[in-house]
Amino acid sequence: MEGIGLEHFLTVSLLVFALGLYTVLTRKNAIGILMGIELILNAANINYIAFARYGGAGIDGQVFAVFVIMLAAAEAAIGLAIVLGIYQNFESIDVEATDALRY
Amino acid sequence: MSLSVVLFYSFALFTVACAAGVAFSSSIVYSAFALMGAFFGVAALYVFLAADFVAAAQVLIYIGGILVLILFAVMLTHRIGEVEVSNRSVGRLPALIVVGGVATVMGYAVRRTAWPVAGSLPDAPSTYAIGNGLLGPYVLPFELASFVLLAVLVGAIVVSRKELKDSRG
């Protein structure tokens, strides 16, 4: 892999992060926002693993990435449970319509 | 250009294109399937970075777990007929300004920093080292992770169950 270095992976990660941030900022649909968060977590994971490969610090980055994947799964489960609860109460998952803590 | 370089660029382009599909698609279902492509592309990049175990975990957990959960939630919260209008995005211009600013600063940092590149990991199976790490220096976060997963399991059930009406008022 001559010519492919750390910066290439960091650039891909930067683009994925920017698109995820754009998704989070513009979506009104709560599930769309969760998708944006997943993109951001993936971008962070690319960085972890790229630094683990090129930084010379052993396997630590990959272990961190495994923990991030675990927490992303937990976050998705809880987040989607909350979204379904919101949908039962409000008949909508538009984040601007759900402005009351108690229905 | 060798084959691996061509493959890297095609996977990177695929990943970014799928992420753009998530961000700009007008249908939430199309967004979900574009997200699947993005997860696959990121898994391919992990293989390029000699992270075979994390790549497999990415496919199993993200695509097999999280994406299926997201698709379930999409199907449960939308009448299929109106998915076209359900993925509205608002405030595009301020969002573009914020994202452009953040991306510019981060891109500047990526280009200008002299990253300390100290050799690269060998292209060897990483499961042995990860397993040793999880039961060695990382045993406390590992146990905490199992506790977090238990709490999430209970919490998801509590949040999503139907609330029982208390007959005594």
HADDOCK unambig.tbl for C-alpha pairs under 7 A between the chains (distance, minus, plus):
assign (segid A and resid 1 and name CA) (segid B and resid 4 and name CA) 6.08 0.50 0.50
assign (segid A and resid 1 and name CA) (segid B and resid 5 and name CA) 6.07 0.50 0.50
assign (segid A and resid 4 and name CA) (segid B and resid 5 and name CA) 6.99 0.50 0.50
assign (segid A and resid 7 and name CA) (segid B and resid 110 and name CA) 6.70 0.50 0.50
assign (segid A and resid 10 and name CA) (segid B and resid 110 and name CA) 6.97 0.50 0.50
assign (segid A and resid 12 and name CA) (segid B and resid 12 and name CA) 6.42 0.50 0.50
assign (segid A and resid 14 and name CA) (segid B and resid 103 and name CA) 6.88 0.50 0.50
assign (segid A and resid 15 and name CA) (segid B and resid 16 and name CA) 6.68 0.50 0.50
assign (segid A and resid 16 and name CA) (segid B and resid 16 and name CA) 6.04 0.50 0.50
assign (segid A and resid 16 and name CA) (segid B and resid 19 and name CA) 6.18 0.50 0.50
assign (segid A and resid 18 and name CA) (segid B and resid 99 and name CA) 5.92 0.50 0.50
assign (segid A and resid 18 and name CA) (segid B and resid 103 and name CA) 6.19 0.50 0.50
assign (segid A and resid 19 and name CA) (segid B and resid 19 and name CA) 6.28 0.50 0.50
assign (segid A and resid 19 and name CA) (segid B and resid 20 and name CA) 6.14 0.50 0.50
assign (segid A and resid 19 and name CA) (segid B and resid 23 and name CA) 5.99 0.50 0.50
assign (segid A and resid 20 and name CA) (segid B and resid 23 and name CA) 6.82 0.50 0.50
assign (segid A and resid 21 and name CA) (segid B and resid 99 and name CA) 6.70 0.50 0.50
assign (segid A and resid 22 and name CA) (segid B and resid 23 and name CA) 6.61 0.50 0.50
assign (segid A and resid 22 and name CA) (segid B and resid 95 and name CA) 6.09 0.50 0.50
assign (segid A and resid 22 and name CA) (segid B and resid 96 and name CA) 6.97 0.50 0.50
assign (segid A and resid 22 and name CA) (segid B and resid 99 and name CA) 6.22 0.50 0.50
assign (segid A and resid 23 and name CA) (segid B and resid 23 and name CA) 4.81 0.50 0.50
assign (segid A and resid 25 and name CA) (segid B and resid 95 and name CA) 5.91 0.50 0.50
assign (segid A and resid 26 and name CA) (segid B and resid 89 and name CA) 4.77 0.50 0.50
assign (segid A and resid 26 and name CA) (segid B and resid 90 and name CA) 5.04 0.50 0.50
assign (segid A and resid 26 and name CA) (segid B and resid 91 and name CA) 5.93 0.50 0.50
assign (segid A and resid 26 and name CA) (segid B and resid 92 and name CA) 6.11 0.50 0.50
assign (segid A and resid 26 and name CA) (segid B and resid 95 and name CA) 6.55 0.50 0.50
assign (segid A and resid 27 and name CA) (segid B and resid 87 and name CA) 6.82 0.50 0.50
assign (segid A and resid 27 and name CA) (segid B and resid 88 and name CA) 6.30 0.50 0.50
assign (segid A and resid 27 and name CA) (segid B and resid 89 and name CA) 4.53 0.50 0.50
assign (segid A and resid 27 and name CA) (segid B and resid 90 and name CA) 6.46 0.50 0.50
assign (segid A and resid 28 and name CA) (segid B and resid 88 and name CA) 6.20 0.50 0.50
assign (segid A and resid 28 and name CA) (segid B and resid 89 and name CA) 5.93 0.50 0.50
assign (segid A and resid 28 and name CA) (segid B and resid 90 and name CA) 6.91 0.50 0.50
assign (segid A and resid 29 and name CA) (segid B and resid 86 and name CA) 6.92 0.50 0.50
assign (segid A and resid 29 and name CA) (segid B and resid 87 and name CA) 6.03 0.50 0.50
assign (segid A and resid 32 and name CA) (segid B and resid 28 and name CA) 6.91 0.50 0.50
assign (segid A and resid 49 and name CA) (segid B and resid 49 and name CA) 6.82 0.50 0.50
assign (segid A and resid 50 and name CA) (segid B and resid 49 and name CA) 6.33 0.50 0.50
assign (segid A and resid 53 and name CA) (segid B and resid 49 and name CA) 6.08 0.50 0.50
assign (segid A and resid 53 and name CA) (segid B and resid 120 and name CA) 5.17 0.50 0.50
assign (segid A and resid 53 and name CA) (segid B and resid 121 and name CA) 5.07 0.50 0.50
assign (segid A and resid 54 and name CA) (segid B and resid 117 and name CA) 5.41 0.50 0.50
assign (segid A and resid 54 and name CA) (segid B and resid 118 and name CA) 6.16 0.50 0.50
assign (segid A and resid 54 and name CA) (segid B and resid 119 and name CA) 5.94 0.50 0.50
assign (segid A and resid 54 and name CA) (segid B and resid 120 and name CA) 4.67 0.50 0.50
assign (segid A and resid 54 and name CA) (segid B and resid 121 and name CA) 6.91 0.50 0.50
assign (segid A and resid 55 and name CA) (segid B and resid 116 and name CA) 6.47 0.50 0.50
assign (segid A and resid 55 and name CA) (segid B and resid 117 and name CA) 5.20 0.50 0.50
assign (segid A and resid 55 and name CA) (segid B and resid 118 and name CA) 5.35 0.50 0.50
assign (segid A and resid 56 and name CA) (segid B and resid 118 and name CA) 4.85 0.50 0.50
assign (segid A and resid 56 and name CA) (segid B and resid 119 and name CA) 5.85 0.50 0.50
assign (segid A and resid 56 and name CA) (segid B and resid 120 and name CA) 6.17 0.50 0.50
assign (segid A and resid 59 and name CA) (segid B and resid 129 and name CA) 6.75 0.50 0.50
assign (segid A and resid 59 and name CA) (segid B and resid 130 and name CA) 6.81 0.50 0.50
assign (segid A and resid 62 and name CA) (segid B and resid 54 and name CA) 6.86 0.50 0.50
assign (segid A and resid 63 and name CA) (segid B and resid 130 and name CA) 6.11 0.50 0.50
assign (segid A and resid 66 and name CA) (segid B and resid 54 and name CA) 6.45 0.50 0.50
assign (segid A and resid 73 and name CA) (segid B and resid 66 and name CA) 6.00 0.50 0.50
assign (segid A and resid 74 and name CA) (segid B and resid 149 and name CA) 6.53 0.50 0.50
assign (segid A and resid 74 and name CA) (segid B and resid 152 and name CA) 6.11 0.50 0.50
assign (segid A and resid 76 and name CA) (segid B and resid 66 and name CA) 6.33 0.50 0.50
assign (segid A and resid 77 and name CA) (segid B and resid 156 and name CA) 6.63 0.50 0.50
assign (segid A and resid 78 and name CA) (segid B and resid 152 and name CA) 6.56 0.50 0.50
assign (segid A and resid 78 and name CA) (segid B and resid 156 and name CA) 5.30 0.50 0.50
assign (segid A and resid 80 and name CA) (segid B and resid 73 and name CA) 6.49 0.50 0.50
assign (segid A and resid 81 and name CA) (segid B and resid 156 and name CA) 5.74 0.50 0.50
assign (segid A and resid 81 and name CA) (segid B and resid 159 and name CA) 6.19 0.50 0.50
assign (segid A and resid 81 and name CA) (segid B and resid 160 and name CA) 5.23 0.50 0.50
assign (segid A and resid 82 and name CA) (segid B and resid 159 and name CA) 6.35 0.50 0.50
assign (segid A and resid 82 and name CA) (segid B and resid 160 and name CA) 6.83 0.50 0.50
assign (segid A and resid 84 and name CA) (segid B and resid 160 and name CA) 6.71 0.50 0.50
assign (segid A and resid 85 and name CA) (segid B and resid 159 and name CA) 6.81 0.50 0.50
assign (segid A and resid 85 and name CA) (segid B and resid 160 and name CA) 5.67 0.50 0.50
assign (segid A and resid 87 and name CA) (segid B and resid 77 and name CA) 6.55 0.50 0.50
